[in-house]
Amino acid sequence: MKLKPIDENFQRDEIGPFEPLNAVELAMPTKPPICLVGHYRPYHVTGEDAPHAFMLIEFINRKKEKQTTLMPASHLLDPKKFMAHIADRFFDWASVPDVKKTLTDIVHSDAPADGIFTTVPGWHGDSYCRSHTWIRPPGNASAIRYQPADGVKSPPFNVQGTLKEWQEDIAKLAHHSSRMRLALSVPFAATVMRLVGARPFGINFVGPSSIGKTLSLYGMASVIGTISSNGLPHLGSTLRAIEEMRLANRDGVTIVDEVAQIQGDKKKVAEFLKALSFMAGTARPGDRASAWEKATNAAKGDCPTILAITSEIAIAALMRDAAVGRLTGESVRLIDQPALSAGAIDIFDGAKASERIGADVDERRAKVESVEQQCRAYQGVAHVAFLEALVAEGISDAEVRLRRWMAKFDKAVAAVTHDRAIGRIASSYALIYAAARLAIDYGVLPWKPKPTLRDIRACFMDAVALMKGDVAVPVAPPSKTDDQLIAEFQDMTTAANLVRVREGEKPNKEQRQARVAADGLRMLIGDRKRLLFKPEALKRAFPAQADRNRLVKVLRARRILLEGRDPETATRQVQIQGLEVKRPAFYVLDWNMLERAKAPEAQ
């Protein structure tokens, strides 16, 4: 069955909280400046006696926009709460000549009382909510209103570019990367997970820096449309914040980049990852605490989602290093997926990768940066097209085909799934394969079935080998030698904008401006020449994190870079007058040692 994304047979409703007034309404408003539109109840109610009476209030804000807001019905019993709620949303109470009469009119209005609202996206019956956009089957007239909530960190759900642009510039990269094929398939798997009753899980793309791990996450986010102006969320967030992200990505992918962002010592990081592993394997949110959720019970619904993260070290290895055991159940809930296949230098492991992606590291790095920008430009269209085709076909019919393809994947890996834990991991990859097949049939993914099965099976086998300890995490060969890095650093400091600073000197206006604009500062501290180099300048000169990390290690080994305050820290906080920050961080280098640095064979 070959289905193409269609536009005429699906129902897509876009209802937002803001709507500009048209010319007629501005000239002759037909409603009072504030009125009751209807009575609503939450979609997710956890008990028969839970609070479930809400009012949808419409008003004209200070920007002359029609705005809507939901509030508990009990606010009508407390005029101060009611007025404060509306005032906090830019309503001008001074524009109401008779406040008491207005409130009385709202209490006695005969607004309809059968509305339903939700605070989370994803499936609601046979309709899918992408924030304020609903995609429903043909003829479905049911209306559920999406209402943002403080306890749900909603992503942007962007829809930018065209499906063809996304396919050409992003999806076709999978022809040259098994890992990108896996990553782009994951959002479709998360979308249909509920349809086949699959368990939630997480994937950790693990491997050295600057090989394209983050690009894999950008690819996932481009499917759903969740790349914000700030890029991707990172794992510096708290577990509570990540749980709120999971609620906001219900029936989708929760993307949080880089395990290295987790704060704390080794044991705290390991404990965080243990908790994250169990969170990834459940569709139940934890106990909520905010006043909104206590009042509505609206965010207590299930939140099946696939968690996607990156790390330079496998989670199992991080836990061993911290002397914290990792249970088998944790390994199948949050799966370590090698981001490199054997012999590859980055995620592009296809036979024609050198020809199509780049022959050397610099060409490939430029390609990765270009694709990240394209992921920002073309996002969300693939998910919308997939959903349109899915609801047009019908959930029941799609479920039958998904189960058939899952069984096909299970058969393809049957030789290694005798172990129960490996079998559970196989079921997760089977879902990914089946969802990709469905997206191929819908014309969303421009791939062929056989290479898709081959690549997702290869990713599964690599994950199993890493879990069993049969292989270590593949390491990409270094792009530059130590001596090349040192020589480049010396050339860079020679050309850099360096400003001489005397210890304790109070700068004038011109000197302050020069210090702010400089790449680094040259100082004489006692009788020792020091170079204070700004981290952002080093990042500009060495954009690849792997190169920066190795450079720092080499500079330390040759006693050019002084240790930070903590032996594990490469920078020091130094108080310099005239800078925007009182104690900014610098790489502190011994200038004499830097000038004398030579390759070992030349010494």
C-alpha positions in Angstrom: 0.0 0.0 0.0 1.6 3.2 -1.1 0.2 6.3 0.5 1.3 9.9 -0.2 1.0 12.8 2.2 -2.4 14.5 1.4 -3.9 17.8 2.0 -7.6 17.5 1.1 -8.8 14.6 3.3 -7.4 15.6 6.7 -8.6 18.2 9.2 -5.9 20.5 10.6 -7.1 23.1 13.1 -4.9 25.9 14.4 -6.3 27.6 17.5 -4.1 30.0 19.4 -4.5 32.1 22.5 -3.9 35.4 20.5 -5.9 36.7 17.5 -5.6 40.2 16.1 -8.8 42.1 15.8 -10.0 42.8 12.3 -11.0 46.3 11.1 -14.7 45.8 11.8 -14.1 44.6 15.3 -11.8 47.5 16.0 -14.3 50.0 14.8 -17.4 48.3 16.3 -16.8 45.6 18.9 -19.7 43.2 19.1 -18.7 41.8 22.5 -17.8 43.4 25.8 -14.0 43.8 26.4 -14.1 40.7 28.6 -16.6 37.8 28.5 -17.0 34.1 29.2 -16.7 31.9 26.1 -17.4 28.5 27.7 -17.0 26.1 30.6 -14.2 23.5 30.1 -13.0 20.3 31.8 -9.5 18.9 31.5 -8.8 15.9 29.2 -6.7 14.1 31.9 -8.6 13.9 35.2 -7.2 11.6 37.8 -10.2 11.2 40.0 -14.0 11.5 39.9 -13.9 14.2 42.6 -10.9 16.1 41.2 -11.4 19.7 40.3 -12.5 19.8 36.7 -14.6 23.0 36.2 -12.8 25.8 34.3 -13.8 28.9 32.5 -12.5 30.0 29.1 -12.3 33.8 29.3 -11.9 36.0 26.2 -10.8 39.6 26.4 -9.2 42.4 24.5 -5.7 43.1 25.8 -3.7 46.3 25.7 -2.3 45.4 22.2 -5.9 45.3 20.8 -5.7 41.5 20.4 -8.4 39.0 21.3 -6.8 36.8 24.0 -8.1 33.8 25.8 -7.2 32.2 29.1 -8.4 29.3 31.2 -8.9 29.6 35.0 -10.6 27.5 37.7 -14.3 28.3 38.0 -13.7 29.0 41.7 -12.1 32.3 40.7 -15.5 33.7 40.2 -16.0 33.4 44.0 -13.0 35.6 44.6 -13.1 38.7 42.4 -9.5 39.7 43.5 -8.1 36.4 42.1 -10.2 36.7 38.9 -9.1 40.3 38.3 -5.5 39.6 39.1 -5.4 36.6 36.7 -6.7 38.8 33.8 -4.5 41.8 34.8 -1.4 39.6 34.7 -2.3 38.9 31.0 -2.3 42.5 29.9 -5.9 43.3 30.4 -6.6 47.0 31.3 -9.2 47.0 34.0 -9.3 50.8 33.8 -11.1 50.4 30.4 -14.0 48.7 32.1 -16.5 51.4 33.3 -18.4 49.1 35.7 -16.3 46.2 37.0 -19.0 44.9 39.3 -21.6 44.6 36.5 -19.0 43.0 34.2 -18.3 40.2 36.8 -22.0 39.7 37.4 -22.6 39.4 33.7 -19.9 36.7 33.5 -21.4 34.8 36.4 -24.9 34.7 34.8 -23.8 34.2 31.2 -25.2 31.1 29.5 -22.0 30.0 27.8 -21.7 26.4 26.6 -20.5 23.9 29.2 -19.1 21.0 27.1 -15.6 22.1 26.3 -12.5 20.0 26.9 -8.9 21.2 27.2 -5.5 19.6 27.5 -2.1 20.9 28.6 -0.1 18.3 26.8 0.5 17.5 23.1 0.3 14.1 21.4 -2.5 11.7 20.8 -6.0 12.4 22.2 -8.1 9.6 20.9 -7.6 9.5 17.2 -6.5 13.2 17.0 -2.9 14.4 17.4 -2.1 17.8 19.1 1.0 19.7 18.0 0.5 22.6 20.5 -2.2 24.8 19.0 -2.4 22.7 15.8 -4.6 19.7 15.7 -4.5 17.0 13.1 -7.7 14.9 13.0 -9.2 12.2 10.7 -11.6 13.2 8.0 -15.1 14.0 9.5 -13.9 14.2 13.1 -15.7 17.2 14.6 -14.6 16.8 18.2 -12.7 19.8 19.6 -10.2 19.7 22.4 -8.5 22.9 23.2 -4.7 23.1 23.9 -3.8 25.3 26.8 -0.2 25.9 27.8 0.7 25.1 31.5 3.6 26.2 33.6 4.5 22.6 34.4 4.8 21.5 30.8 7.9 22.9 29.0 6.3 23.0 25.5 8.6 23.0 22.5 8.0 25.4 19.6 6.5 22.9 17.2 7.8 24.8 14.2 6.7 24.2 10.7 9.2 25.7 8.3 10.2 25.0 4.7 8.7 22.3 2.5 8.8 18.5 2.7 10.8 18.3 -0.5 13.5 20.7 0.9 13.7 18.6 4.1 14.0 15.4 2.1 16.7 16.7 -0.2 18.9 18.5 2.4 18.4 16.3 5.5 16.7 12.9 4.9 18.8 11.9 2.0 21.9 12.1 4.2 20.8 8.8 5.6 22.1 7.2 2.3 25.6 7.9 3.7 25.0 7.3 7.4 23.4 4.4 9.3 23.3 6.5 12.4 21.5 9.4 10.7 19.0 6.9 9.3 18.4 5.6 12.8 18.1 9.1 14.2 15.6 10.3 11.6 13.4 7.2 12.1 13.2 7.7 15.9 10.6 10.6 15.9 8.2 8.5 13.7 8.7 5.6 16.1 7.8 7.9 19.1 4.7 9.0 17.2 3.3 5.5 16.7 4.6 3.9 19.9 1.2 4.2 21.5 -0.5 2.6 18.6 1.3 -0.8 19.1 1.5 -0.6 22.9 5.3 -0.3 22.9 7.3 0.6 26.0 9.1 4.0 26.1 12.9 3.9 26.0 15.9 6.2 25.5 18.9 6.2 23.2 22.3 7.6 24.2 24.5 8.3 21.1 27.9 7.7 22.5 31.3 8.4 20.9 34.1 11.0 20.8 33.6 14.7 20.2 33.1 16.3 16.8 31.9 13.2 15.0 28.3 14.3 14.4 26.4 13.1 17.5 24.7 16.4 18.0 23.8 16.5 14.3 21.9 13.2 14.9 19.8 15.1 17.5 19.3 18.0 15.2 18.0 15.6 12.6 15.5 14.2 15.1 14.4 17.6 16.1 14.0 18.7 12.4 11.4 16.0 12.0 9.2 17.2 14.9 10.0 20.9 14.5 11.4 21.4 18.0 14.6 23.4 17.3 14.3 26.7 19.1 16.3 29.9 18.6 18.6 28.6 21.4 19.2 25.3 19.7 18.6 22.0 21.7 18.1 21.6 25.5 21.0 20.1 27.4 21.4 17.8 30.3 22.4 20.6 32.6 18.7 20.7 33.4 17.3 19.1 36.5 15.4 15.8 36.5 12.2 17.7 37.2 12.8 20.0 34.2 13.5 17.0 32.0 10.2 15.4 33.2 8.4 18.6 32.2 10.1 18.3 28.8 8.8 14.7 28.5 5.3 15.8 29.2 5.7 18.5 26.5 7.0 15.9 24.0 4.3 13.3 24.7 4.1 10.9 21.8 7.3 12.5 20.4 11.0 12.7 21.2 12.5 14.3 24.2 15.9 15.6 23.1 18.5 16.8 25.6 22.1 17.1 24.5 25.4 16.1 26.2 25.8 14.1 29.4 28.9 16.2 30.2 26.6 19.1 31.0 25.4 17.3 34.2 26.6 19.1 37.2 28.4 17.4 40.1 31.0 14.8 40.9 31.2 11.3 39.4 28.8 9.8 41.8 26.2 12.5 41.4 26.4 12.2 37.6 26.0 8.4 37.9 23.0 8.8 40.2 21.4 11.3 37.9 21.8 8.9 34.9 20.4 6.0 37.0 17.3 8.1 37.7 17.2 9.2 34.0 17.3 5.6 32.8 14.3 4.6 34.9 12.5 7.8 33.8 13.1 6.9 30.1 11.5 3.5 30.5 8.2 4.7 31.9 5.2 6.5 30.5 4.1 7.7 34.0 5.0 11.2 35.1 6.2 11.7 38.7 4.3 13.6 41.3 3.7 17.2 40.4 3.8 20.1 42.7 2.8 23.3 41.1 -0.5 25.1 42.0 -1.8 24.8 38.4 -1.4 21.0 38.3 -2.8 20.6 41.8 -5.8 22.6 40.7 -6.3 20.9 37.3 -4.7 17.5 37.4 -4.3 18.3 33.7 -0.6 17.3 33.4 -1.0 14.0 35.1 -1.7 12.1 31.9 0.7 9.5 30.5 3.7 10.7 28.6 5.2 8.0 26.4 8.2 9.5 24.7 11.6 8.4 23.4 14.5 10.1 25.2 17.5 11.0 23.0 20.8 12.2 24.5 24.6 12.2 23.6 27.7 11.3 25.6 31.4 10.8 24.9 31.5 7.9 27.3 29.0 5.0 27.6 26.6 5.4 30.6 27.6 1.9 31.7 31.3 3.0 31.8 30.5 6.2 33.6 28.7 4.2 36.3 31.5 1.7 36.7 34.0 4.6 37.0 31.8 6.1 39.8 31.5 2.6 41.5 27.7 2.7 40.9 26.3 -0.5 39.6 24.0 -0.4 36.5 21.2 -2.9 36.4 20.3 -4.7 33.3 16.9 -3.0 33.4 18.6 0.4 33.1 20.6 -0.7 30.1 17.4 -1.7 28.2 15.6 1.5 29.2 18.4 3.9 28.2 20.4 2.2 25.5 24.0 3.1 24.7 24.2 3.4 20.9 27.7 3.7 19.5 27.7 6.7 17.2 30.6 5.3 15.2 30.5 2.1 13.2 33.8 0.1 13.0 36.4 2.0 11.0 34.4 5.2 10.5 35.8 8.6 11.4 32.3 10.1 12.0 28.6 9.2 11.7 28.9 9.2 7.9 29.8 5.5 7.4 28.3 4.9 3.9 30.4 3.6 1.0 30.1 7.0 -0.8 30.5 9.2 2.2 33.9 10.5 1.2 32.6 11.5 -2.2 29.2 13.0 -1.1 30.0 14.3 2.4 33.7 15.2 2.3 37.1 13.6 1.8 38.7 15.1 4.9 37.8 16.3 8.4 37.5 20.0 7.4 35.1 19.3 4.5 33.0 17.0 6.7 32.9 19.5 9.6 31.7 22.2 7.2 29.0 19.8 5.9 27.8 19.1 9.5 27.6 22.8 10.2 25.7 23.4 7.0 23.2 20.5 7.8 22.6 21.9 11.3 21.5 25.2 9.7 19.3 23.3 7.3 17.7 21.4 10.2 16.7 24.8 11.6 15.4 26.0 8.3 13.4 22.9 7.3 11.7 21.5 10.4 8.3 20.2 11.4 7.1 19.6 7.8 8.0 15.8 7.9 6.0 15.2 11.1 2.9 17.0 9.8 3.0 15.1 6.5 3.4 11.8 8.4 0.5 12.6 10.7 -1.8 13.7 7.8 -1.2 10.4 6.0 -1.6 8.4 9.2 -4.9 9.8 10.3 -6.1 9.6 6.7 -5.3 5.9 6.6 -6.7 5.2 10.0 -4.9 4.1 13.2 -6.2 0.5 13.1 -5.0 -0.1 9.6 -1.6 1.5 10.3 -1.2 -0.7 13.5 -1.6 -3.9 11.4 1.2 -2.9 9.1 3.4 -1.7 11.9 3.1 -5.0 13.7 4.0 -6.9 10.5 7.2 -4.9 10.0 8.1 -5.2 13.7 7.9 -9.0 13.3 10.1 -8.8 10.2 12.8 -7.0 12.1 12.5 -9.5 15.0 13.1 -12.3 12.5 16.2 -10.4 11.1 17.9 -10.3 14.5 16.5 -13.6 16.0 20.0 -15.1 16.1 21.1 -12.8 19.0 17.8 -12.2 20.9 17.8 -15.4 23.0 18.6 -13.2 26.0 15.6 -11.5 27.5 17.3 -8.1 27.9 18.6 -8.1 24.3 15.1 -9.1 23.2 13.7 -6.0 24.8 16.2 -3.8 23.1 15.4 -5.6 19.8 11.7 -4.6 20.3 12.7 -0.9 20.5 14.7 -1.1 17.3 11.9 -3.1 15.7 9.5 -0.2 16.4 12.0 2.2 14.9 12.3 0.1 11.7 8.5 -0.3 11.4 7.9 3.4 11.9 10.5 4.2 9.2 8.8 1.7 6.8 5.5 3.5 7.4 7.0 6.9 6.7 8.6 5.4 3.5 5.2 4.2 2.4 3.7 7.6 3.1 6.3 9.2 0.9 7.8 11.2 3.8 11.1 9.4 4.0 12.8 9.2 0.6 14.4 5.8 1.3 14.1 2.2 0.2 13.1 -0.6 2.7 16.1 -2.9 2.3 18.9 -0.4 3.2 16.7 0.9 6.0 16.4 -2.6 7.5 20.2 -3.1 7.0 21.2 0.1 8.7 18.8 -0.1 11.7 19.9 -3.8 12.2 23.6 -2.7 12.1 22.9 0.0 14.7 21.1 -2.6 16.9 24.0 -5.1 16.6 26.5 -2.4 17.6 24.4 -1.5 20.6 24.2 -5.1 21.7 27.9 -5.6 21.3 28.6 -2.6 23.4 26.2 -3.7 26.1 27.7 -7.2 26.3 31.2 -5.7 26.4 32.3 -7.4 23.2 33.6 -4.1 21.9 34.7 -0.8 23.2 33.2 2.5 22.1 34.9 3.1 18.7 37.3 6.0 18.7 37.8 8.2 15.7 41.4 8.7 14.6 42.8 12.1 15.6 42.5 14.7 12.8 45.8 16.5 13.8 49.0 15.5 15.5 50.0 17.1 18.8 52.8 19.1 17.2 50.4 20.4 14.5 48.0 21.6 17.2 50.9 23.4 19.1 52.1 25.0 15.9 48.6 26.2 15.0 48.2 27.5 18.5 51.5 29.4 18.3 50.5 30.9 14.9 47.1 31.8 16.3 48.5 33.7 19.4 50.9 35.5 17.1 48.0 36.8 15.0 45.6 37.3 17.9 44.5 40.6 19.3 46.4 40.7 22.6 46.5 43.6 24.9 49.2 44.3 27.4 48.0 44.8 31.0 49.9 45.8 34.1 49.0 44.1 37.3 46.7 46.3 39.4 46.5 49.0 36.6 43.3 51.0 36.6 42.2 51.4 32.9 40.8 54.5 31.3 37.8 54.3 28.8 39.9 53.4 25.8 41.8 50.7 27.7 38.6 49.2 29.0 37.2 49.0 25.4 40.5 47.4 24.2 40.4 44.8 27.0 36.8 43.8 26.2 37.5 43.5 22.5 40.8 41.6 22.9 41.3 37.8 22.4 43.6 37.7 25.4 45.8 39.7 27.8 49.6 39.7 28.2 50.6 40.4 31.8 53.7 40.5 33.9 52.8 38.9 37.2 55.8 39.3 39.5 58.7 38.3 37.2 56.7 35.9 35.1 55.1 36.6 31.7 51.6 35.3 31.5 49.1 35.0 28.6 45.5 35.1 29.7 43.5 33.8 26.8 39.7 34.0 26.5 37.8 30.7 26.1 35.6 32.1 23.4 38.7 33.2 21.3 40.1 29.6 21.6 36.7 28.2 20.5 36.8 30.5 17.4 40.3 29.3 16.5 39.6 25.6 17.2 35.9 25.1 16.6 36.2 21.3 16.9 35.8 20.3 20.6 38.0 17.2 20.1 40.8 19.5 18.9 40.4 21.9 21.8 40.3 19.1 24.3 43.5 17.6 22.9 45.2 21.0 22.7 44.5 21.7 26.3 46.0 18.3 27.3 49.1 18.9 25.2 49.6 22.4 26.6 49.3 21.0 30.1 51.7 18.1 29.4 54.3 20.6 28.1 53.8 22.9 31.1 52.6 25.7 28.9 49.0 25.8 30.3 48.8 26.3 34.0 46.3 24.2 36.0 43.1 25.8 37.0 41.9 26.3 40.5 40.7 22.7 40.5 43.1 20.2 38.9 40.2 19.1 36.7 39.5 22.6 35.4 41.4 24.1 32.5 40.6 27.7 33.2 41.1 30.1 36.1 39.0 33.0 37.2 41.1 36.1 37.3 40.1 39.6 38.4 40.9 42.1 35.8 39.7 45.7 35.9 37.8 47.1 33.0 36.1 43.9 31.8 32.3 43.2 31.8 32.6 40.4 34.3 34.3 40.9 37.6 36.2 37.6 37.6 36.1 36.1 34.1 37.6 32.7 33.2 40.8 32.6 31.2 43.2 30.0 30.0 46.4 31.1 31.8 49.6 30.2 29.9 53.3 30.6 30.6 54.4 32.9 27.8 58.1 31.9 27.9 57.3 28.2 27.7 54.9 28.9 24.8 57.6 30.7 22.8 60.1 27.9 23.5 57.7 25.1 22.6 59.1 22.9 19.8 58.3 19.6 18.3 60.2 16.8 20.2 62.3 15.9 17.1 63.5 19.5 16.8 64.6 19.8 20.4 
